[in-house]
Amino acid sequence: GDSVTQMEGPVTLSEEAFLTINCTYTATGYPSLFWYVQYPGEGLQLLLKATKADDKGSNKGFEATYRKETTSFHLEKGSVQVSDSAVYFCALSGERNYGQNFVFGPGTRLSVLP
Amino acid sequence: GAGVSQSPSNKVTEKGKDVELRCDPISGHTALYWYRQSLGQGLEFLIYFQGNSAPDKSGLPSDRFSAERTGGSVSTLTIQRTQQEDSAVYLCASSLGASGGPSTDTQYFGPGTRLTVL
């Protein structure tokens, strides 16, 4: 079945450092790919998404490119801030036309230190 | 506009009691999902509703768990004879359930209900 693998956390960075959180997936066909973020004490919210190969999703300085050749959707940010401290979930939505088809990775906790 | 709402936000109960958790999806969303998130863990899929179709219950961990969705809108997750291992945050999400296949669908999450079983 479909699956999502993302790097284990926690990830601890200093403010203004470069961030990469790796995400790879296994799916049949052409899934859509998502990054969700969960800030402390809050619910999950969509950070960005890409619906086809080579698309780049971007939001709040974060970017991720849908790479079908490497089945990856790595999350990057050039300069993190303390306010980016959160748990980040990679997810995919597959091509099934029945039943749930959303698969989430285990999440990566990011801590940014001032 | 209004997002997904869940109630209660917190629920403390005694082992063996039944609990009901409520989810109000975004108006017009035909798809509704329930997940469980244990402390420091990822999301565990529980159940999925899509329109009037039979729900996908493949993620429910035991027969103590059940869910219904009335009128294609509000959903209630019921846990009978709660156990301590049921303690978690229960998340509800809804999506448009786009026609032509769900592959571009985006889920919108509620704030969750934190359940503590003593």
Boltz contact constraints between the chains, C-beta under 6 A:
constraints:
  - contact:
      token1: [A, 32]
      token2: [B, 103]
      max_distance: 6.0
  - contact:
      token1: [A, 32]
      token2: [B, 104]
      max_distance: 6.0
  - contact:
      token1: [A, 43]
      token2: [B, 109]
      max_distance: 6.0
  - contact:
      token1: [A, 43]
      token2: [B, 111]
      max_distance: 6.0
  - contact:
      token1: [A, 43]
      token2: [B, 112]
      max_distance: 6.0
  - contact:
      token1: [A, 44]
      token2: [B, 109]
      max_distance: 6.0
  - contact:
      token1: [A, 46]
      token2: [B, 106]
      max_distance: 6.0
  - contact:
      token1: [A, 51]
      token2: [B, 104]
      max_distance: 6.0
  - contact:
      token1: [A, 93]
      token2: [B, 103]
      max_distance: 6.0
  - contact:
      token1: [A, 93]
      token2: [B, 105]
      max_distance: 6.0
  - contact:
      token1: [A, 95]
      token2: [B, 103]
      max_distance: 6.0
  - contact:
      token1: [A, 97]
      token2: [B, 101]
      max_distance: 6.0
  - contact:
      token1: [A, 99]
      token2: [B, 56]
      max_distance: 6.0
  - contact:
      token1: [A, 100]
      token2: [B, 45]
      max_distance: 6.0
  - contact:
      token1: [A, 100]
      token2: [B, 48]
      max_distance: 6.0
  - contact:
      token1: [A, 100]
      token2: [B, 56]
      max_distance: 6.0
  - contact:
      token1: [A, 101]
      token2: [B, 102]
      max_distance: 6.0
  - contact:
      token1: [A, 104]
      token2: [B, 42]
      max_distance: 6.0
  - contact:
      token1: [A, 104]
      token2: [B, 43]
      max_distance: 6.0
  - contact:
      token1: [A, 106]
      token2: [B, 42]
      max_distance: 6.0
  - contact:
      token1: [A, 107]
      token2: [B, 42]
      max_distance: 6.0
